[in-house]
């Protein structure tokens, strides 16, 4: 059974940092990604990383967020710095075997972790 479980969300103030984590079990994903969904908005790409560590970012988080992975532990992390109120969302990790920013291309998702940034 394939399972993705996020952790590490919480309530922080603008300018703070926070790291969310995701552990995968049941499958090794060549590509792992983070998406986020704010209330009333569609799920949006944040960042992804392939097995060798190459990553891409949405323009809105470039320079502030860093995605990384620990292959032996089958985990992916998202370090978020200089957080803004507009970063408030449920953050989801997802995995597939090819790199893409389109959420419909991902079959396996975690349950999400809430990140709230107060002003």
Helices and strands as residue ranges (DSSP letters): E 3-7, E 10-13, E 18-25, E 31-37, E 44-50, E 55-57, E 65-70, E 75-80, G 85-87, E 89-96, G 103-105, E 108-109, E 113-118
